[in-house]
Amino acid sequence: MQQLEEYVAQAQDCRKAAQLASTFAEQERLYQMAEHWEQLARQRAAYLHLESILAELLENKPSAP
C-alpha cells in the first residue's frame, strides 16, 4: 500500500510543479510525468486488488481429501 500512496503523492507533486512552471514545455513535461505516476498507481491498485482476491480464494479453498 505504501508504494501506491507514494505514486499518488508523486503525481500530485508533479501537477503542483506544473502549475508553477515557467515555460509551456516544462509544464507539459510535468503533466506527462504526473500521468505516468498515476498510471503506476492504477497498476499498483489493480495488483493489490488481485492479490487480495487471490488470498481470499486460497483461504476458502476446500482442503484436499
N, CA, C and O atoms as CSV, one atom per row, in Angstrom:
chain,resi,resn,atom,element,x,y,z
A,1,MET,N,N,0.826,-1.192,0.000
A,1,MET,CA,C,0.000,0.000,0.000
A,1,MET,C,C,0.869,1.255,0.000
A,1,MET,O,O,0.493,2.283,-0.563
A,2,GLN,N,N,2.015,1.161,0.626
A,2,GLN,CA,C,2.890,2.329,0.714
A,2,GLN,C,C,3.306,2.820,-0.670
A,2,GLN,O,O,3.331,4.025,-0.917
A,3,GLN,N,N,3.631,1.897,-1.572
A,3,GLN,CA,C,4.015,2.292,-2.923
A,3,GLN,C,C,2.893,3.048,-3.614
A,3,GLN,O,O,3.136,4.051,-4.285
A,4,LEU,N,N,1.678,2.574,-3.455
A,4,LEU,CA,C,0.524,3.218,-4.069
A,4,LEU,C,C,0.418,4.663,-3.589
A,4,LEU,O,O,0.226,5.575,-4.394
A,5,GLU,N,N,0.541,4.869,-2.301
A,5,GLU,CA,C,0.462,6.215,-1.740
A,5,GLU,C,C,1.603,7.102,-2.244
A,5,GLU,O,O,1.405,8.290,-2.500
A,6,GLU,N,N,2.786,6.523,-2.384
A,6,GLU,CA,C,3.929,7.280,-2.907
A,6,GLU,C,C,3.703,7.692,-4.358
A,6,GLU,O,O,4.031,8.813,-4.746
A,7,TYR,N,N,3.144,6.791,-5.154
A,7,TYR,CA,C,2.886,7.107,-6.560
A,7,TYR,C,C,1.882,8.253,-6.689
A,7,TYR,O,O,2.056,9.158,-7.505
A,8,VAL,N,N,0.836,8.200,-5.876
A,8,VAL,CA,C,-0.176,9.258,-5.899
A,8,VAL,C,C,0.440,10.588,-5.462
A,8,VAL,O,O,0.172,11.628,-6.064
A,9,ALA,N,N,1.258,10.551,-4.424
A,9,ALA,CA,C,1.913,11.774,-3.941
A,9,ALA,C,C,2.831,12.359,-5.009
A,9,ALA,O,O,2.879,13.576,-5.190
A,10,GLN,N,N,3.555,11.501,-5.710
A,10,GLN,CA,C,4.444,11.978,-6.784
A,10,GLN,C,C,3.633,12.649,-7.889
A,10,GLN,O,O,4.025,13.695,-8.407
A,11,ALA,N,N,2.521,12.054,-8.242
A,11,ALA,CA,C,1.664,12.637,-9.280
A,11,ALA,C,C,1.158,14.005,-8.845
A,11,ALA,O,O,1.156,14.951,-9.634
A,12,GLN,N,N,0.732,14.109,-7.601
A,12,GLN,CA,C,0.243,15.391,-7.087
A,12,GLN,C,C,1.347,16.443,-7.094
A,12,GLN,O,O,1.110,17.598,-7.447
A,13,ASP,N,N,2.550,16.038,-6.704
A,13,ASP,CA,C,3.681,16.970,-6.707
A,13,ASP,C,C,3.989,17.459,-8.121
A,13,ASP,O,O,4.283,18.637,-8.325
A,14,CYS,N,N,3.922,16.557,-9.088
A,14,CYS,CA,C,4.184,16.947,-10.480
A,14,CYS,C,C,3.133,17.945,-10.971
A,14,CYS,O,O,3.460,18.909,-11.662
A,15,ARG,N,N,1.889,17.711,-10.616
A,15,ARG,CA,C,0.823,18.629,-11.041
A,15,ARG,C,C,0.984,20.007,-10.388
A,15,ARG,O,O,0.754,21.028,-11.035
A,16,LYS,N,N,1.374,20.037,-9.126
A,16,LYS,CA,C,1.616,21.316,-8.450
A,16,LYS,C,C,2.782,22.049,-9.103
A,16,LYS,O,O,2.717,23.257,-9.335
A,17,ALA,N,N,3.842,21.313,-9.394
A,17,ALA,CA,C,5.014,21.917,-10.032
A,17,ALA,C,C,4.659,22.431,-11.425
A,17,ALA,O,O,5.165,23.470,-11.847
A,18,ALA,N,N,3.809,21.725,-12.131
A,18,ALA,CA,C,3.406,22.140,-13.477
A,18,ALA,C,C,2.677,23.480,-13.435
A,18,ALA,O,O,2.827,24.301,-14.341
A,19,GLN,N,N,1.902,23.697,-12.399
A,19,GLN,CA,C,1.183,24.962,-12.273
A,19,GLN,C,C,2.134,26.137,-12.058
A,19,GLN,O,O,1.798,27.285,-12.350
A,20,LEU,N,N,3.326,25.833,-11.542
A,20,LEU,CA,C,4.317,26.885,-11.286
A,20,LEU,C,C,5.386,26.976,-12.375
A,20,LEU,O,O,6.269,27.832,-12.314
A,21,ALA,N,N,5.305,26.103,-13.357
A,21,ALA,CA,C,6.328,26.055,-14.410
A,21,ALA,C,C,6.380,27.366,-15.180
A,21,ALA,O,O,5.369,28.031,-15.403
A,22,SER,N,N,7.593,27.707,-15.573
A,22,SER,CA,C,7.774,28.988,-16.264
A,22,SER,C,C,7.600,28.888,-17.775
A,22,SER,O,O,7.375,29.901,-18.437
A,23,THR,N,N,7.701,27.693,-18.324
A,23,THR,CA,C,7.528,27.538,-19.768
A,23,THR,C,C,6.461,26.476,-20.048
A,23,THR,O,O,6.184,25.611,-19.217
A,24,PHE,N,N,5.882,26.568,-21.221
A,24,PHE,CA,C,4.876,25.598,-21.634
A,24,PHE,C,C,5.488,24.203,-21.735
A,24,PHE,O,O,4.856,23.222,-21.343
A,25,ALA,N,N,6.709,24.105,-22.257
A,25,ALA,CA,C,7.368,22.804,-22.405
A,25,ALA,C,C,7.596,22.158,-21.046
A,25,ALA,O,O,7.402,20.954,-20.885
A,26,GLU,N,N,8.002,22.945,-20.086
A,26,GLU,CA,C,8.222,22.450,-18.732
A,26,GLU,C,C,6.899,21.965,-18.124
A,26,GLU,O,O,6.838,20.912,-17.489
A,27,GLN,N,N,5.861,22.748,-18.333
A,27,GLN,CA,C,4.544,22.416,-17.820
A,27,GLN,C,C,4.050,21.099,-18.431
A,27,GLN,O,O,3.560,20.223,-17.718
A,28,GLU,N,N,4.180,20.971,-19.729
A,28,GLU,CA,C,3.742,19.755,-20.413
A,28,GLU,C,C,4.498,18.529,-19.920
A,28,GLU,O,O,3.906,17.473,-19.696
A,29,ARG,N,N,5.804,18.676,-19.753
A,29,ARG,CA,C,6.624,17.547,-19.279
A,29,ARG,C,C,6.195,17.128,-17.880
A,29,ARG,O,O,6.114,15.933,-17.594
A,30,LEU,N,N,5.920,18.082,-17.014
A,30,LEU,CA,C,5.489,17.757,-15.654
A,30,LEU,C,C,4.116,17.087,-15.650
A,30,LEU,O,O,3.877,16.177,-14.856
A,31,TYR,N,N,3.218,17.526,-16.522
A,31,TYR,CA,C,1.910,16.866,-16.623
A,31,TYR,C,C,2.065,15.439,-17.148
A,31,TYR,O,O,1.352,14.534,-16.714
A,32,GLN,N,N,2.991,15.241,-18.074
A,32,GLN,CA,C,3.260,13.889,-18.570
A,32,GLN,C,C,3.798,13.003,-17.453
A,32,GLN,O,O,3.411,11.842,-17.324
A,33,MET,N,N,4.693,13.564,-16.653
A,33,MET,CA,C,5.239,12.811,-15.526
A,33,MET,C,C,4.127,12.445,-14.543
A,33,MET,O,O,4.099,11.332,-14.019
A,34,ALA,N,N,3.214,13.381,-14.294
A,34,ALA,CA,C,2.089,13.109,-13.397
A,34,ALA,C,C,1.242,11.969,-13.942
A,34,ALA,O,O,0.804,11.102,-13.185
A,35,GLU,N,N,1.013,11.966,-15.235
A,35,GLU,CA,C,0.220,10.892,-15.848
A,35,GLU,C,C,0.910,9.540,-15.693
A,35,GLU,O,O,0.251,8.527,-15.460
A,36,HIS,N,N,2.225,9.525,-15.821
A,36,HIS,CA,C,2.971,8.275,-15.651
A,36,HIS,C,C,2.873,7.780,-14.204
A,36,HIS,O,O,2.688,6.586,-13.971
A,37,TRP,N,N,2.995,8.681,-13.244
A,37,TRP,CA,C,2.850,8.294,-11.837
A,37,TRP,C,C,1.445,7.769,-11.573
A,37,TRP,O,O,1.271,6.799,-10.835
A,38,GLU,N,N,0.445,8.406,-12.172
A,38,GLU,CA,C,-0.931,7.955,-11.983
A,38,GLU,C,C,-1.150,6.581,-12.602
A,38,GLU,O,O,-1.890,5.762,-12.057
A,39,GLN,N,N,-0.516,6.330,-13.730
A,39,GLN,CA,C,-0.616,5.011,-14.359
A,39,GLN,C,C,0.011,3.951,-13.456
A,39,GLN,O,O,-0.545,2.864,-13.295
A,40,LEU,N,N,1.155,4.259,-12.873
A,40,LEU,CA,C,1.780,3.335,-11.929
A,40,LEU,C,C,0.860,3.086,-10.731
A,40,LEU,O,O,0.743,1.957,-10.255
A,41,ALA,N,N,0.215,4.138,-10.255
A,41,ALA,CA,C,-0.708,3.997,-9.128
A,41,ALA,C,C,-1.878,3.086,-9.503
A,41,ALA,O,O,-2.277,2.233,-8.711
A,42,ARG,N,N,-2.424,3.263,-10.699
A,42,ARG,CA,C,-3.529,2.402,-11.146
A,42,ARG,C,C,-3.082,0.941,-11.241
A,42,ARG,O,O,-3.807,0.034,-10.833
A,43,GLN,N,N,-1.886,0.727,-11.781
A,43,GLN,CA,C,-1.372,-0.632,-11.907
A,43,GLN,C,C,-1.154,-1.260,-10.533
A,43,GLN,O,O,-1.467,-2.432,-10.325
A,44,ARG,N,N,-0.625,-0.493,-9.614
A,44,ARG,CA,C,-0.382,-0.994,-8.257
A,44,ARG,C,C,-1.710,-1.314,-7.561
A,44,ARG,O,O,-1.829,-2.332,-6.879
A,45,ALA,N,N,-2.700,-0.444,-7.738
A,45,ALA,CA,C,-4.017,-0.676,-7.141
A,45,ALA,C,C,-4.629,-1.959,-7.690
A,45,ALA,O,O,-5.212,-2.740,-6.938
A,46,ALA,N,N,-4.501,-2.177,-8.979
A,46,ALA,CA,C,-5.035,-3.399,-9.596
A,46,ALA,C,C,-4.309,-4.621,-9.047
A,46,ALA,O,O,-4.935,-5.640,-8.755
A,47,TYR,N,N,-2.993,-4.520,-8.907
A,47,TYR,CA,C,-2.206,-5.628,-8.366
A,47,TYR,C,C,-2.654,-5.948,-6.943
A,47,TYR,O,O,-2.861,-7.113,-6.604
A,48,LEU,N,N,-2.805,-4.921,-6.113
A,48,LEU,CA,C,-3.220,-5.136,-4.730
A,48,LEU,C,C,-4.614,-5.757,-4.669
A,48,LEU,O,O,-4.886,-6.614,-3.829
A,49,HIS,N,N,-5.486,-5.315,-5.564
A,49,HIS,CA,C,-6.843,-5.855,-5.603
A,49,HIS,C,C,-6.811,-7.341,-5.966
A,49,HIS,O,O,-7.475,-8.161,-5.332
A,50,LEU,N,N,-6.041,-7.667,-6.981
A,50,LEU,CA,C,-5.953,-9.068,-7.398
A,50,LEU,C,C,-5.284,-9.916,-6.329
A,50,LEU,O,O,-5.655,-11.072,-6.130
A,51,GLU,N,N,-4.301,-9.348,-5.643
A,51,GLU,CA,C,-3.623,-10.068,-4.577
A,51,GLU,C,C,-4.610,-10.405,-3.449
A,51,GLU,O,O,-4.572,-11.503,-2.894
A,52,SER,N,N,-5.480,-9.464,-3.120
A,52,SER,CA,C,-6.447,-9.725,-2.052
A,52,SER,C,C,-7.491,-10.756,-2.494
A,52,SER,O,O,-7.942,-11.571,-1.688
A,53,ILE,N,N,-7.868,-10.720,-3.754
A,53,ILE,CA,C,-8.813,-11.723,-4.268
A,53,ILE,C,C,-8.179,-13.108,-4.206
A,53,ILE,O,O,-8.828,-14.071,-3.797
A,54,LEU,N,N,-6.921,-13.213,-4.608
A,54,LEU,CA,C,-6.233,-14.497,-4.561
A,54,LEU,C,C,-6.145,-15.009,-3.124
A,54,LEU,O,O,-6.387,-16.189,-2.869
A,55,ALA,N,N,-5.805,-14.141,-2.200
A,55,ALA,CA,C,-5.716,-14.547,-0.798
A,55,ALA,C,C,-7.060,-15.059,-0.301
A,55,ALA,O,O,-7.123,-16.053,0.422
A,56,GLU,N,N,-8.118,-14.390,-0.682
A,56,GLU,CA,C,-9.461,-14.813,-0.287
A,56,GLU,C,C,-9.789,-16.188,-0.885
A,56,GLU,O,O,-10.332,-17.055,-0.200
A,57,LEU,N,N,-9.460,-16.373,-2.145
A,57,LEU,CA,C,-9.719,-17.664,-2.787
A,57,LEU,C,C,-8.930,-18.783,-2.110
A,57,LEU,O,O,-9.448,-19.881,-1.907
A,58,LEU,N,N,-7.697,-18.502,-1.770
A,58,LEU,CA,C,-6.877,-19.519,-1.128
A,58,LEU,C,C,-7.387,-19.857,0.270
A,58,LEU,O,O,-7.299,-21.006,0.701
A,59,GLU,N,N,-7.914,-18.872,0.971
A,59,GLU,CA,C,-8.472,-19.122,2.306
A,59,GLU,C,C,-9.720,-19.996,2.221
A,59,GLU,O,O,-9.966,-20.818,3.104
A,60,ASN,N,N,-10.500,-19.822,1.169
A,60,ASN,CA,C,-11.756,-20.552,1.018
A,60,ASN,C,C,-11.606,-21.858,0.246
A,60,ASN,O,O,-12.595,-22.537,-0.031
A,61,LYS,N,N,-10.389,-22.204,-0.096
A,61,LYS,CA,C,-10.141,-23.424,-0.865
A,61,LYS,C,C,-10.467,-24.642,-0.014
A,61,LYS,O,O,-10.005,-24.760,1.121
A,62,PRO,N,N,-11.272,-25.553,-0.574
A,62,PRO,CA,C,-11.567,-26.770,0.194
A,62,PRO,C,C,-10.298,-27.585,0.414
A,62,PRO,O,O,-9.434,-27.638,-0.461
A,63,SER,N,N,-10.183,-28.211,1.559
A,63,SER,CA,C,-8.983,-28.993,1.847
A,63,SER,C,C,-8.997,-30.278,1.020
A,63,SER,O,O,-10.050,-30.809,0.666
A,64,ALA,N,N,-7.801,-30.749,0.732
A,64,ALA,CA,C,-7.641,-31.962,-0.070
A,64,ALA,C,C,-8.104,-33.174,0.732
A,64,ALA,O,O,-7.950,-33.198,1.953
A,65,PRO,N,N,-8.673,-34.187,0.059
A,65,PRO,CA,C,-9.168,-35.392,0.757
A,65,PRO,C,C,-8.055,-36.204,1.360
A,65,PRO,O,O,-8.309,-37.239,1.976
